[in-house]
Amino acid sequence: MAKPTRWVTDTKPGHSQWYVDRFRRLAAEGADLAGEARMVDALVPPGSRILDAGCGTGRVAAALAARGHTLVGVDADPTLVEAARADHPGPRFLVADLAELDLPGQGEPEPFDAAVVAGNVMTFVAPGTEPAVLARIAAHVRPDGVVVVGFGTDRGYPVADLDADAVAAGLRLEHRFATWDLRPWRDDAEFAVTMLRRPA
């Protein structure tokens, strides 16, 4: 059985529903919730198959599906997945722990052209499972496919640890930015968006 994620252990009761309500409100207000999707869309061919790992309420998957891609979203939180299914018909949303990800076992045997890991997902997985999470995501991406990971640099998962875990997962660092809109990386940046590739 998977270890409890930080999403469970480090948040208050009712946090998941608060999160759902927050993003529904932002969408209703017309907030731009597609920045991550725009970047990923620029990296892949039209009609790509994309894994949204840690999909939350499904906003990134929905934005990529609207751009013509085939999306499978995965999250360990059933409340978030239920909201994603209700709000974003089109992508397939599944409940699964990323540290034990086995999508062929859930009827998704085809590899993905890309995976996106947005919304601080890597800082909410269970402590110590970060290498396994990256390895399981990488295992679902085809050779020469990309994995794009974004998280705040002050959230307990140093960028150097990500780099080491990525190498152990068989991924190669290609680019790093300070924002999803591709601002240049700086060592003192508050956010890191890292593009990794599974070698061909």
N, C-alpha and C positions, 0 to 999 in steps of 0.2 A: 504494500500500500504506500502511496506517495506521502511524503512529509507535508504538513500543512504549509501553505504558502504564506508569505508575509502579508499578502492581501487579506488573509484570514486572521493572522495572529497580531498584526500591527495596526489594525483599524477597528473602529468602534462598531457595535451592533447597529445594523441599519445602513452601514456605509455603502453597500452595493446599491440599494434602492436610491440613496442620495445621489450616487454617481449617475444612475440611469436618469433620474429627474433632472440633474444638472445638464446633461448633454441633450436631453429633449428640449429643455428651456433654451439652451444656446442655439439649437437648430431652429426653433420657432422664432428666435430673435434675428435669424439670418447671419449668425456668426460663421466665419470661414473655418470649417472643420475638415478641409480636404488638403491641407498643406503636405502632409506625409504622402498622400495618394498622388499628388502631382509629381513629386520627386520620383516615386517608384514607377509611375507611368512613363517617365522620361527614360528609364533605364531598360525597359523591356520592349519586345516587339508587340505590335497590336495583337489582341486576342490571346494574351499569355495566360497561363494558369498560375495563380498566385495564392500562397498561403499567408493568411493574416494570423500570426501566432501571438496569442494573447489579445484576441479581437475586441474584448470589452463589449461595448454596446453596438459594435458593427459599423461605426462611421467610416473607418478607412476602407473596409471591404466594400461598403456600399458605393463609396466614391470611385473606387477602382472598377467595380462592376459597371457603373454608369459610363465608364470610359471603354467598355467593351471587353474587359477581361473576365475570366472565369475564376471565381473566388471561393475558397473554403476558409472559414474563420473558426478558430479554436480558442476556447477559454476554459479555465478550471472552475469558474463561477457560474453555476446554473442560472442565477438571477440575471446576470449580464447576457448570457446566451439567449435566454427567453426574451429579453428586451430586443436583442439584435434580430431575432426571428420575427418578432412582431413589427418592428419598425422598418426593416430592410428586406423585403422579399427579393429573392434572386440568388444571392450567395447562399451557400450551405453553411450553417453554423452548428458546431459540435462541442459538446462538453468533454474536455480531456485535459489532463495535467501534462504540461509541456515536457517535464522531466521524464515522462514515460510514453511519449507520443508514438502512437502506432496507427496511422491513418489507414493503411491497408486493412487492418482489423476492423475499421469502421466503414468499409466500403469505398475507400478512396485510394486505390492502388497506384494511380498514375503519379509520377514525380511532378514537382512544381518547377516552373521557370524561375520563380523568385519567391522569397519569403520576406515579409515585413514584420518587424518586432518593434512596435511604436508604443507611445503612452507609458514610458517607464516600466515596461513589462519586466525587464531583466532585474529591476530592483525590487520587484514584488514576488519573485519566485522564492521557493523555500531556501533558507540559507544553506549554502554548500552545494546546491543543485545546479548552479550556473553552468558548469562544464557539461553536465548531462543535458541540460536544456539546449545549449548550442549544438551539441552532438546529435540530438534527436531531430532538431530542425534541419540541420545540414543533411541528415540521412534522407530527408524527404525532398531535397532539392536536386535537380538533375545536374550532371557535370556541366560546368561553365555557367551555372545559374548563380544568382546573387542573393545575398541575405543582407538586409538593411536594418540596423539596430539603432534605436535612439533612446537616450535617457539622460536625466540630470546628473551632472558630475559630482554633486554633493550628497548623493543618496546611498553611499556605502558600498558602491561597486566601482572601484577605480578603473579607469580606461586601460591601464596596464594589465589588470586582471582580465578584462574583456579580450585584450589582444592575445594573452597567453591561452585563455580558454578557447578562443577561435582557432588558434594553431592546433591545439590538441583535438579539435573537432574536424580538422582537415580543411579549414577555411583560410583564405589568404586575404590580408588587408589590402584594399585598393585605394580607398579614399576616406577622409574624415573631414567633417564640417562642423561648425558651431551651431548650426540651425538647419531645419528642414528646407529652408530656402537658400541653402548653399553658401551661407556666410563663411569666410575662411576660418579654419581651425586655429585656435590659440590655446596654449597650455593652461591659461586661466579662464577658459570658456566655461560657462555655467551649464552648458548642454553639449552633448556629443552625438553626432549622427555618423555612424560608421558603415561604410559599404564593404562587405566581404564577398568573396567569390569562392565557389567550390571549383577547384581546378578541373579542367577538362581531362 
